[in-house]
Every structure is written in C-alpha cells, then in structure tokens.
Amino acid sequence: MLGSRGQSVEESKNSQDVVDQCMKTYATLNKVTAYYRQLVLCVGGTSDSVRLREDLEDNRKRAHELSTGLQKTLMSLLTDQVVSTKERVQLERMFVLFLSTLEQYQQDLCKAQHLNQLFPLQFRRRCLINSGVVGKTYEIAWRSRSTKSPGSRVSDMVDPQCSPDIAMQIEQIERMLHDMQMKVSVPVWTVEATEEAWAEGKSTHDVEDSSTNEILVTEEALSRGCCARGQLWHGPPCMIS
C-alpha cells in the first residue's frame, strides 16, 4: 500500500517518527539555550562562582550536541529525502524556528565570552556587576541537565568528537547558519504560524517555566554603591572597585 508521493505506509510512518524526534529535539534545545541565557546573566555578579562557570560549560556542550544533530537531520530531510506535504510544512516551520534559536544562542555565547574575559575568577573574586539579579543558580543548571534528550535518529547524526571551545562554537554556529540558508530553500515569509500568539504566556500548566521567577529575583538596588544610587536607569556596569 502506498502513501503520498509513492511512499509505502511503513516509510511514511518512519519519516513521521523522525519528524517527531526532530520536534522533541528542538523543544529540548530551546529549553537548554534558555537556561544558558539565564546563567549568563549571573556572570560577574553576586551569584558568580566556579560552579557557575562549570555549569555554563556543561550547558554549552549539551547545546552543541543537540544543535549539530538537529541541523544535520533537518537538512537531510529537506534536501535529500522525499517527505509528505504535511511533514514538509512541519519541517520548514521547525527550520525557521531553529534558525532563530541559533541566532539568539550565538548572541548569548558572544555575551558569555565577553563577560568571561572581563571577570576572570582566578584574578578577582569580588562582585563586579550590580545587576540586581540575586539568587542561586544551581536550580537552573539542574533543570538544564535534567531535561530529557530525544534519542535515535537525531542523536546518531552528532559527531562523536569533543565539543569546541566557546570561540570555535561561535564560528561554527555562523557556518551552520550560512549552510542552512544557502543549501535549503525555505523563504521565511512562506512559513505560517500554527499557534496562537503568546500562547505560552497564557498557559498555566507549565509549572517548570512558571516558577522561573522563584529562581532569579530582580530587585531595585537603591543603596549599593555608585552604580545604583538614585538611578532609575542603569547604564554600563561601573568598573570602580
């Protein structure tokens, strides 16, 4: 029995399974990169520590594995393999979302690299940024590590070699973005949203995301040094020690 485009029922089911795995991988990557963004906010602040830097490295390595595997799988499905019309619509939408996630993640990596250079732990252990962000970071790192990774097809596409350092990873993401845009023809304006705008903000079922504010609390610091005294808008971080 044949499905769309001459596919057998078994082949159609297998391809849909791969699409589902890609969707799960993207959802996991989206969470991991969001946790990375939260951890970067603490570099140089009151929550900075050796543990934080290690958690950033672990998170970055995991994001590297997820992103490289997902990129190879998506490009393979969209260029080499025959998929149904419904599956192609799903893949193209995921492709556009993945591009956006990579671009945002690359910006976060650049920010982390810059802050690591400004505030090396081995030289100065004092808090140098009065960001107003306080709280412990181990819960964010734990959530990142406990996020389940999808298996099989997407994981098989990951290169077993060690993940690159942060500078090389920034360059690698730049190459990934270039390859995706040059080798896969998916005009962004042709992809339609399938969810209501800001649906995640209206949901009350996602306990994991709704409790983020319990981990990091932003406060107005009105009497802590020259950076905060009487200022409604905080400019660049004060470098006075």
N, C-alpha and C positions, 0 to 999 in steps of 0.2 A: 504494500500500500504506500502511495506517495503523498507527501505533503506539498506545501507551496514550493515553487521553483524546482520541482522534481526531487525534493528531499524525501527520504524514507521517514517513516514515523520514528524509528529509532534515532536516526541522525538529527531529526528535528528536536527530539527530546534531549539529546546530548548537547546540542547547541544552546538550548534554553537553559540547561543546567549551568553551562559555562557563563551565560549572561547573568544568571542569578548569583554565581560566585563573584563575578565582577562587581555587581551591585553591593554585595556584602563587603568586598574588599574596599570599595570606595567609601562606604559608610564607616568602616574601621579607620581608614586613613584620615577621613575628615575629623574624627574624634581625636586621633593621635596628634595631628597637626594643631588642633585647637588647644590641647593640653600643652603642647610645646609653646604656643603663643602665651599662655598663662604663666608658664615657668620663666620665660624670657623676661617678663615684667619684673621679676624679683632679682635679677642680676644686678649687683651693686647696691642693693637696698638692705633693709633690716633682716630679710629672710635669706640673704646670700650665704652660701656655705659650700664646703667641698661636696657635701651630699647633693646640693642643688646642681652643681656643675656635672656630677656623675649622672644624675637623673636626666639632665639635658642631653648628654651624650647617648645614653641608652634610648631615649625617646627618638633622637635623631637617626640612630641606626635602624630602629624599627620602621620609621617613616621611609627610610631609604629602601628597605626591603619591599615594603608594600607598594611604593610608588613605581619602582622599576618593574616589578612583576605585573602590576596593573597596566602600565604603559605598553609593555610588550604584548600582553594579551589583547588589549583593545585594538592596537594597530594590526595585529594578526587577523582579528575577526573582521575589521572594517576594510582591509585591503586584500587579504588572500582567500578568505573563506566565504562561502555563499551562506547567507543567513536570510531568514524570512523578513518580510517588510516590517512586521511588528517588532522583531528583535533588532533590526537596524535602527528603528526610531528610538528604542531604548538605549542602544549603544551610542548613538550620536548625541543624545541628551547627556549621557554619562560622560562622553568625551569632552563636551563643552564644560561641564561642571568640574571635571578633572583638570582641565587647563586652568580654570580659575583658582582651584585649590593649590596647584603647583606654583602659580604666580604669587599668591599670598604667602605660601610657605617659604618661597625664595626670599621674600622681603623679611620674613621673620628670622631666617638664617643670617641674612646680612646684618640685621639688628643685633642678633646674638654675638656674631663675630666682632662687631664694633664694641659692644659692651664688655666682652671678654678682654679686649685689648685695653680698654680704658680702666678696668677694675680687675687686674690680676690678683688672685687671692694670695699668692706667695709673697707679695710685697706689702699690701695694705689690707688689713683685716677689718677696718672700721667701715661703718655705713657711710657711703659717699653720695647716695641719692636720697633726697627727701621726697619720695614719690607718693607717700600716703598709702601705699599698699602694705598691709601688715598681715600676719598670719603664717601658718606652717604650710610648707609646700609638699610634704611627703604624701598627703592625701591625693594631690593631683598626680604625682608620679605613680602612686599605687593604682589609680584609676587607669592611667595610660598603660601600665604593664598588664593590668587585669582585663583589658579589652581583648576579646577573643579574636584570633586571627582566622580568616577563612582558609581552607586547605585546597588540596589537589591542584587543579589546572593552573591557577594564578600563582601559587607558591612554586610550582615547577618551573616557572619562567624566570625565577630570581637567580641571578649569578651568585654562585657559592663563595666568590671571593670576598675578602673583608670590605666593609663599607669604607668609603673615602672620608678624609677629614673634612671639616666644615667648609674650607675654601674650595676644595675639589668638588664637594657636593653642590655648592652654589653654581659652579661652572657646569657640572653635569646636568643640573636642572635646566640651565639655559639651553644646553644642547638638546635635551629631551623636548622642551617646548618648541624649539626650531624644527626638529624632526617631525613632531606631531602635526605642526601647522603646514609643513611642506609636503609630507607624504600622504596625509589623509585629507581629503577634500570634504570638510564639514563646515559650511558657512554658518557662523554663529546666529545670524538673523533668521535662519530657517528652522531653528530648534525652538519648539514651543514648550512652555512650562506645563507641567501636568499636576502641579499642586497649587493650592491657594496661597497667595502672597502672605508671608509672615505666619504661616500655619504653625510653625514651631513655637512661635511666641504665644499662641493661643492655647496650646496643648497643656494640659495639667497632668498628663500621665507619665511624662518622662521625669522621673524622680532624680535621675543621675544628673541631668542638665539643670534642673530647677534648684538644686542645692549648691550650685557653684558659688553663690554669694556667701555661703556659710564658710567657704574655704578662704577666700580673699576678700577682705573688707576694706573699702576705700574710705578714708577719713580726711577731714579738713584739719591739717596741722597748722594751728594758728600761732604757736609759740615755740617753734623748734628751729631756731637759727634764722639766718638772714634770708634763706630761700623761701620761708613760709610766712614771715611776719607781715601781716596786714595785706597780703596779696590775694586777690580774687582769681588771678590767672597766673599760673606757674610757668615761667619761661624756661630757658635751658637750665640744666642742673648746675648748681653752684659748685665750683671746684675748690672753694676755700676750705681748708682743713683746720 
